[in-house]
Amino acid sequence: MRLLIAEDEKDLNNIITERLKEEHYSVDSCYDGLEAVEYLKSADYDAVVLDIMMPGMDGLSVLKAMRSQNNSAPVLMLTAKDSIEDRVRGLDAGANDYLVKPFAFDELLARIRVLLRKPAETPKTCYEIADLEVHMDTRQVLRGGREVKLSGKEFALLRYMVQNEGIVLSRDRLEEHLWNFDYAGGSNVIDVYIRYLRKKIDEGHETKLIHTVRGAGYVLREKG
């Protein structure tokens, strides 16, 4: 999942960004509203965290610009103020949730998880395809009943593929959801991680689940 954090307090911004990366989110961050608008034009985000008071353009103006461009990404507003008026203004402008500073990171993380759920969706904790099990809450992966140990990035890639089972995902789409703009790796990084996953998920099993669609990308499905 790819997130944008727009917060002008650099220390807080850095803390939020690093903690979210530890949770295996792909995160882009910026310190003013004008820069946030540019990021939003350049990529599709699964959720956006906007501070209200920012230089260049305040968070409410960024939010209004998003909605005027039909950008429906869920937005969590951060504010140092705890007034009903501020909350109403943010919600009226199209915010999905509100969090008053200072806040506990666990609460921020919980609110982001809620934002990332689809409307009226019951969160799915386990995805199964053939004899593969991917447990979202415990991050445990089983193939044929045997545990498969994955790195954080390998799990993030598998999670995204299993959540899009049967859908062909291009290299660009996979990379966009797993790395931020600061990433300076090679152009074959997705191919490398696909090889890692195939070795751990498919090797030794008659039924292969990770397939290459020539000229299009990769897909996770039971049949080739």
N, C-alpha and C positions, 0 to 999 in steps of 0.2 A: 504494500500500500504506500502511496506517495503523498506526502503532506507538505504544506507550505506554512512556515511560521513567520509572521510579520510582527516584530516586537522591537521597539527602539531602545529598550534597556539591554545593552549588549551582554552583560553578565547573565541576566535572566534568559535572554535569547539563547546564549550558548549552552546554559544548563538544560533548558528544555530540549534543544536540538540534540545534544549528546545523549540525554536520557531516552529520548524517543528512538535514536539509532540503536541504543542498547536493547530496545524492544523489537529491533529488526524492522523498523519502518525506514523507508527512504525519505529523507528530509532535505528540503531546500529552505534557507532562511534569509531574511533581509531585515533592514532596520528602519525603513521609511515607506510610506504609502505609495509613492511614485514607483519605487523599485518593485513593490508588491504587484502593482498593475502590470509591469513588464513581465514578471515571472508568470503571472496568470495568462498573459497572451502567448507565452512560449510553451506551456505544458498543460496537461490535464491533471488536476489533483483530485485525490479521493476525498480530502478534507482540507480546510484552511483554518488556521488560528490567527485572528486579527486583533492586535491591540487597538483600542479606540484612539488614544492620544499618540499620534506619530507625526514627525515632521514631513513636509512635502505634501502629504494628503492624509487626512485622518482615516481611521478604520471604517467609520460609517460611510465616508465618501468612496472608499475602495469597495465596500460591500455593495453600494448602490451602482457603482460602475460594473461590477460583476453581474448583478442581476439584470441590468439594462442590456448586457451582451448575452443574455440567456444562459449564463453560467450558473448551473444549479448545484454546484459542489457545496456540501454542507459546511457551514461556517460557525465556529465558536469564537465569540467576542471576549476579549480580556479587558478589564477596566479596573482602575484604582477606586472608582466611585461605586457606591452601592445605593443608588437612588432608583426609585420606581421609574422616574422620568427617563433615565439613561437606558434602563432595560426596555422600556416600551419603544423608545426611538430605535434601538438596535433590532428588536423583533419586527417592528414595522418596516424596517429597511430590508428585511429578509434574512436576519440571523436565525440560526437554528438553536443556539444555546448561548448561555452567558456564564462567565466565571469571574468572580471578584478577587483581585489581588490584595494581600498575599493568599496563595492557595497551596494545598498539598499536591505534590506531583501525582500521587495515586488517584486523586480526584480528577485531575486533568486527564490522565490516562483512561480512566473509566468513562469520562464524557466523550473522549475521542472514539472509544470503542462503540459507544451508542451511536455517534454520528455516522460511523462507517457501516452500520446495519441498514439494510434496505427497509423502507417503510413496511410496517406490519410483518416484518420477517422475524421468525423465531431463530435466534442464532444457532447455527449448526456446529456441534462440537466435534463431530467425526465424519469424515468423508471416506467412502469405500468404493473401490473399483477393482473388480476381480478379487484377488486375495490381498490387495493393498489396503491398509488402514492408515489414515492420517488424522491424528487427534489434535485438534486446534488448541484445546485448553492446556494439555500437558506437553504438547509439542513432541509426542511420541509417534514414531512411524513403525509400522509392522508390515512385513511382507511374508505371507505364508505362516503367520503366527510368530515369526522371529523378528526381534527388534533390529531396526536399521538406524545406525548412528549418523546424523547429518550435522554439518556446520550450520550456523545461523543463516548464512546466505543460501546454502543448499535447501534448507527448510523453507525459506521465504519463496524460492523459485518453485519448489514442489507445491507449496500451499497455493500459490497463484495459479499454477497449472491445473491442480485438482479442483479448484473452485471454478475453473473454466473448462471442465472436462468436455472433450469432443470439439472444442473450438480451436482452430488453428491460430496460434499466436506468433506474430512476426518477431524477429530479433529486436527490432526497434521498440515494439510494444513491451516485450519482456524487460528490456534494459531500462525503459522509461519508468517502469513500476518498481524496479529493484535498486536503482542507483540515482543519485541526485546530480545536479549540474556540475558539482565539484569533482565528480569522478573522472579520472584521467587514465583509465585502463585501456587495453587494446581493443580493437574493433571486434575481435573474436571472443570476447569475454563470455557471452552467452553460450557459444559453442563449447567452451571449456567447462562451464558449469553443467551443461547438458551431459557432457561425457562423464563428469563426476557422478551425476545422478544415475545415469544408465548403469554405471559400474556397480553402484550400491543398490539400485532398485530392480534392475532387469537381469543383471548377470547371474547365470545359474538357474534362471526360470524360463520355462518353455514359452509362457505367454509374455510377450513384450508389451509394455504399456507406454513407453515414450517413443514417439515416432517422428521422423523427419518428413515434412511435406516439401518436396523440392521447389525452390524458388519462392516459398511462402513462409516457412518457419517450422514450428514444432507443435505437436498436439499430444495430450495425454488421453488415451482411450484404450479399450480392451482389444479392439480389432485394428489391424494395420490399414 
